[in-house]
C-alpha cells in the first residue's frame, strides 16, 4: 500500500465533475452535510446491537436486584450515586468536548460520540457488582458490559476510545462511591444449559431476607475498611490530538483540500499498574485511536487492488489500536526525585480504510505489528501534593518505530486520588503501510490508587 501517491499533471476537470465538486473547492463542510453514507460510516443494525441496548439496562438493574437480595439499602444508594454521577460527567463531557459519531454522514450527524453513555452505564453496574459483592457477581457483569461496549463499536455508534472513556469514567466514579460488602454466604452463578440458554442459580443462608429473618444488613452493613499498601493504580486519560496526523502521513498530498471530520480529535486510553513489591510493578495500557478525513483526490491512488482517480471524492479512516505491557524497576528515591525504568511488549493494529464519499469503492489494508518497548518515567516532588512528571518511550522492530514523550504536572488529592495535565508527543513509522506521522496532544489524567 502506497499512501503517498504521485499527483497527475494538472488538467482541467470535466464540466460534470466540476459541477459535482464545486463546493469542495475550498471547503467541503457544506457538501458533506448532504453527503450520503459509505461503507465506513454506515450504521449496522443487528441482534448484537440490540443485545447491547438490553444489557445496558439489565446490568445496573442487576445491581439493584443484588442489593435487594442482600437486604442492602446502603448498596442501592451507592449504586444510585455512582450511576447518576457517571452519567452527569459523561453528558457534560459530550456537551463540552463532543465528537461526530462514526455513523455520521461526515459532518451532519450526532455530535455526542465522546464518551459513550451506554458503555458508562453498563460499566457502572458491573463495577458496582464487583466492588460491592465480589467476583461471582462482577465477572459476569463485566462480560456483559464488554458486550455493550463492543456492540456500540460494531454498530458504528461509537469509536473504540469512546467506549473506553465511558468505561473508565464509570470505574473511577464507582471507586469513589462504592464500598465492599460482606455477602455472608449469598452466591449466584450463570452458565449455559442444555437447551442453549442460560441458567441462573442463587444460593443463600437459611436466615436470609427472603424467609423473613434477619438478613446480612441487620448483622453487618459493610466490611470495615482495610488499610494497607495501595498496590493498584488505575488511570483514565482523556486528550486532544492537535496535529493532522493523517494529513502528515500523506493524505494532504493526495487530498490537498482534505478536512478532518473532527478538528480537535478527542481520544482516551487506560493505564493499570500493579505493584508486586516496593521496587517492581507491572503496567498494562490500552489505547485504541482513530481519525478520519475526506477530500478530493489529486493524482492516482491504489489500496488493496482498488483504483482511485484524479478528482474522486474520498473518505479515509485510520486506526491505531494498541495493547501493551511493561515491567518496571523502581530505583531508590534521590531526594525529591523518583525514577523507574521498564521494558515490555506492545501489539498494534494499524489499518487504513478508503471509500468514495458517497460509497461504492471500499478498500482497506491493515497490519498487526508487535514491538519491544523501553520506557522511563520520572517524578519530581515540588511540594505539598504537586509534582512534575515526565516519560520517554522507544519501540522499534522490523522497520516499524514509535517514539513517545510526555511532560506535565500532577496533584495528589490524598493517598488515593491524583489529577494531572500533560503534553504528549509521539512519532510513528509503519513500514507495512508506508506511513509516518506525529501527534501533539494535551491530556487530562485522573488516577485512583487502591
Buried (B, 14 or more C-beta within 10 A) or exposed (E): BEBBBEEEEEEEEEEEBEEBBEBBEEEBEEBBEEBEBBBBBBBEEEEEBEBBBEBBBBBBEBBBBBBBBBBBEBBBEBBBBBBEBBBEBBBEBBEEBBBBBBBBBBBEBEBBBBBBBBBBBBBBBBBBBBBBBBEBBBBBBBEBBBBBBBBBBBBBBBBBBBBBBBBBBBBBBBBEBBBBBBBBEBEBEBEEEEEEEEEEEEEBEEBBBEEEEEBBBEEEBBEEEEEEEEEEBBBBBBBBBBBBBBBBBBBBBBBBBBBBBBEBBBBBBBBBBEBEEEEBBBBBBBBBBBBBBBBBBBBBBEBEEBEBEBBBBBBBBBBBBBBBBBBBEBEEEEEEEBBBBBEBBBEBBBBBBBBBBBBEBBBBBBBEBEBEBBBBBBBBBEEEBEBBBBBBBBBBBEEBBBBBBBBBEBBBEEEEBBBBEBBBBBEBBBBBBBBBBBBEBBBBBBBBBE
